[in-house]
Amino acid sequence: MNLKQILSKKLNVKKEKLPKSFDQIGSISIIDIPDELKKYERIIGQELIRLHKNIKTVYKKGSARSGIYRTRKLNYLAGERTEITEHKEFGCKLRMNIRRCYFSPREGTERSRLIKQIRKGETIMVFFAGIGPYPILISRRTKAKNIIGIELNPVAVKYFRENVKINKAKNVSVIEGDVRKKARKFYGLCDRVIMPLPETGYKYLEEAIKCLKKEGTINFYCFSPDDLSSIKEKIMRAGKRLTRKVKIIEQRKVLPYNARISKWRIDIRVY
């Protein structure tokens, strides 16, 4: 039985109100519980641990993601009192503090899909690199020459450096600081720039273009309705301001965000 089926037997609650899905990061589970089930949340956490033997700790989402580090409030529900975990993704080990670092296990499939584009010998820049999932995965599963990751959050940078050592990713460089300041050192040196910041990544398109060689690729992520005309206009304007030719070569819907907005990846060729 799944979580919803078990809870429907234990709790006097309408079945449609019960949570049925959750995120698992290593041995920690994060679940969204509606306010009307607040008095049952401890029971829900305990049942989740009982149902899944590889889950040791359960947290409840306490807020939406916010702030420059894209973190959220988490409320402890059950199990071991820890916020440190090690998540495995396609053979890579990713250690993190779930309260103080951004990480989405739901994006693992997209990360794996993206790296199939990468060719032997590429020099790759990753903006907003977080704890390093893109750079680590690229290092382990492609023949890229160099991977540079820039991240502002000092706690995420700490784990990024740790993850580089754990995974023996010798061709990964970790840069702490603001993208606009730190990317300058790499202007004109990169074959590809990956931009996994869907909320405000468009503000850094010019920095990404400047990092590319005479010809290169940007893998740009954004939130948008199915009509991508507004974000495409921002992309074209960034290229025009820098007198570079830009061409959209692919657009892919990655994940739903809400009823009318999705997360998209737009692949851009820059000349």
ChimeraX attribute file (.defattr): number of C-alpha atoms within 10 A of each C-alpha:
attribute: neighborCount
match mode: 1-to-1
recipient: residues
	/A:1	7
	/A:2	11
	/A:3	18
	/A:4	17
	/A:5	13
	/A:6	14
	/A:7	21
	/A:8	15
	/A:9	10
	/A:10	11
	/A:11	14
	/A:12	9
	/A:13	14
	/A:14	8
	/A:15	14
	/A:16	9
	/A:17	13
	/A:18	19
	/A:19	17
	/A:20	15
	/A:21	12
	/A:22	16
	/A:23	15
	/A:24	18
	/A:25	23
	/A:26	21
	/A:27	20
	/A:28	24
	/A:29	22
	/A:30	21
	/A:31	24
	/A:32	16
	/A:33	19
	/A:34	13
	/A:35	9
	/A:36	11
	/A:37	15
	/A:38	11
	/A:39	9
	/A:40	15
	/A:41	21
	/A:42	18
	/A:43	15
	/A:44	27
	/A:45	21
	/A:46	16
	/A:47	17
	/A:48	25
	/A:49	19
	/A:50	14
	/A:51	13
	/A:52	13
	/A:53	9
	/A:54	13
	/A:55	18
	/A:56	19
	/A:57	24
	/A:58	30
	/A:59	25
	/A:60	22
	/A:61	16
	/A:62	14
	/A:63	12
	/A:64	10
	/A:65	13
	/A:66	10
	/A:67	7
	/A:68	8
	/A:69	18
	/A:70	16
	/A:71	17
	/A:72	18
	/A:73	15
	/A:74	18
	/A:75	15
	/A:76	19
	/A:77	20
	/A:78	21
	/A:79	18
	/A:80	13
	/A:81	12
	/A:82	14
	/A:83	17
	/A:84	16
	/A:85	16
	/A:86	17
	/A:87	17
	/A:88	14
	/A:89	17
	/A:90	12
	/A:91	11
	/A:92	18
	/A:93	18
	/A:94	25
	/A:95	23
	/A:96	28
	/A:97	17
	/A:98	23
	/A:99	14
	/A:100	18
	/A:101	19
	/A:102	18
	/A:103	21
	/A:104	11
	/A:105	14
	/A:106	13
	/A:107	13
	/A:108	17
	/A:109	12
	/A:110	12
	/A:111	17
	/A:112	16
	/A:113	10
	/A:114	16
	/A:115	17
	/A:116	11
	/A:117	9
	/A:118	17
	/A:119	13
	/A:120	9
	/A:121	12
	/A:122	17
	/A:123	20
	/A:124	26
	/A:125	29
	/A:126	25
	/A:127	27
	/A:128	22
	/A:129	27
	/A:130	28
	/A:131	30
	/A:132	29
	/A:133	25
	/A:134	22
	/A:135	28
	/A:136	25
	/A:137	22
	/A:138	25
	/A:139	23
	/A:140	17
	/A:141	15
	/A:142	16
	/A:143	14
	/A:144	19
	/A:145	15
	/A:146	18
	/A:147	24
	/A:148	21
	/A:149	28
	/A:150	24
	/A:151	24
	/A:152	19
	/A:153	21
	/A:154	16
	/A:155	16
	/A:156	25
	/A:157	24
	/A:158	16
	/A:159	19
	/A:160	29
	/A:161	17
	/A:162	17
	/A:163	23
	/A:164	23
	/A:165	12
	/A:166	14
	/A:167	16
	/A:168	13
	/A:169	18
	/A:170	13
	/A:171	18
	/A:172	23
	/A:173	16
	/A:174	20
	/A:175	19
	/A:176	18
	/A:177	16
	/A:178	14
	/A:179	19
	/A:180	14
	/A:181	9
	/A:182	17
	/A:183	21
	/A:184	13
	/A:185	9
	/A:186	16
	/A:187	15
	/A:188	16
	/A:189	16
	/A:190	24
	/A:191	21
	/A:192	26
	/A:193	27
	/A:194	22
	/A:195	24
	/A:196	20
	/A:197	17
	/A:198	16
	/A:199	13
	/A:200	13
	/A:201	17
	/A:202	19
	/A:203	13
	/A:204	15
	/A:205	21
	/A:206	17
	/A:207	20
	/A:208	31
	/A:209	28
	/A:210	20
	/A:211	24
	/A:212	24
	/A:213	18
	/A:214	14
	/A:215	16
	/A:216	20
	/A:217	24
	/A:218	26
	/A:219	20
	/A:220	22
	/A:221	24
	/A:222	23
	/A:223	23
	/A:224	20
	/A:225	19
	/A:226	12
	/A:227	9
	/A:228	14
	/A:229	11
	/A:230	10
	/A:231	16
	/A:232	15
	/A:233	10
	/A:234	14
	/A:235	21
	/A:236	17
	/A:237	16
	/A:238	22
	/A:239	19
	/A:240	13
	/A:241	9
	/A:242	11
	/A:243	10
	/A:244	17
	/A:245	13
	/A:246	21
	/A:247	16
	/A:248	15
	/A:249	10
	/A:250	11
	/A:251	15
	/A:252	11
	/A:253	16
	/A:254	17
	/A:255	15
	/A:256	14
	/A:257	13
	/A:258	10
	/A:259	7
	/A:260	9
	/A:261	15
	/A:262	18
	/A:263	19
	/A:264	22
	/A:265	23
	/A:266	21
	/A:267	19
	/A:268	22
	/A:269	18
	/A:270	20
	/A:271	16
